[in-house]
Amino acid sequence: MNKFLVEASPLKRIASYFIDLILVIAVGFVLFATLGQNVIAKALGTNEASKNANDFAVSSRLTYYPDGKDVPEVYHYEAKDIEGNKGYQKYLDKVWYYYTAFLNPKKSLNDKIEPKKNSDGEIFSEEDYCHYFYEECFGFKRDSAGDNKYFDYARYDGNIVYTKKPVLNDAYQAKVDAGDESALSELLAYFFHENNSGSTGVYVEAIKDLRSQPYYMNEANRYAYAIWATEVITIAPMVLIFFFIIPLCLKDGRSLGKLFMGVEVVDIRGFRISTFQKIVRPIIVTLLHFLLFLPNVYLGMALYLFFAVASFLMMSIGKKRLNLHERITKTIVVDRKRSTVFKDEHEKSLYMEEYNVDENGNPLMKFSEGEVRVNLTKEE
């Protein structure tokens, strides 16, 4: 047992890490919220990209700008308002316009729409867009209403009129005419229903389709890229400062967290860390945190968590209680006040001789000259 070194407890090591992490987040957030959003993000085009995407969404008539706001919201209708207007009819009007007019470049008020093409590569006709609506929203097939519970094709003289909005089937039309509140609520939920797990309905699917449109996606991605770049510019330097530069500048490679918790990094043999160890150890730690800044946020988070959990398990259940970067650099974190750390082998030898201890700090037996002679006689 090495009595020279007293390993820092896992609690102290984790606490020192979180102190550094909190400092990074706190300072980085302040920079991002001030310099980042007000200067850098705007310079990278977030305002323009956001406005373009929002204007595109509003022009589809699926969303709207509330009074005094520049961020669009979705519509929320009642099953039946005080004026007698029915919510499902309002939603039907909006999704009908979106699929048959907005997505049709010949009729759309937005010039960013790309014409749709069928499997033969031919551009949709007006009737094709209507068929697209019936199929996408209600699951109809050509010339057949399918199994839709609520709606049927519009008809004239018994013939299907594809270019007209769908109508309620006879059963539900009778319920609506009779003022059946439960039927109106059911129809409203068919278009838009919110619950704890999210939103569902025909109207919700139309909004999802809107967000998948090439122009909207390009502007949304441009906005997301600008925000990501702003985070990198404002927060990544804080990671570099607190996890690399400060440990490189402070004695024995300590970070502010380690300094506060009274722990330090030493060579696994009990010597002061070398220049190589002092540089390589924080490089590994910094690179681990830089994974969080990968353009693919989910991939970066997954990689970071993988290495963080693996490192924690190594420290918690491994025989040597060393985490990943400690194994690579052959270093260990010890309690500063309770450990005796040497500059080199020579200093350790002088200490062992002065205090009559072995290389692990255990006391050696002392014998008087008479005791030595007695022992020698017994051996003879």
Secondary structure, DSSP 8 states (H G I E B T S, - for coil): --SS--B--HHHHHHHHHHHHHHHHHHHHHHIIIIIIIIIHHHTTHHHHHHHHHHHHHHTTSEE--TT-SS-EE----SB-TT--BHHHHHHHHHHHIIIIIT-TTT-S-TT----B-TTS-B--HHHHHHHHHHHHH--BTTB-TT-SSEE--EETTEE-TTS--EE-HHHHHHHHTT-HHHHHHHHHHH-EEETTEEESHHHHHHHHHHTSHHHHHHHHHHHHHHHHHHHHHHHHHHHIIIIIHHHHSGGG--HHHHHHTEEEEETTSBB--HHHHHHHHHHHHHHHHGGGSSSHHHHHHHHHHHHHHHHHHHHHSSS---HHHHHHTEEEEETTT---BSSHHHHHHHHHHHTB-TTS-B-----HHHHHHHHHHH-
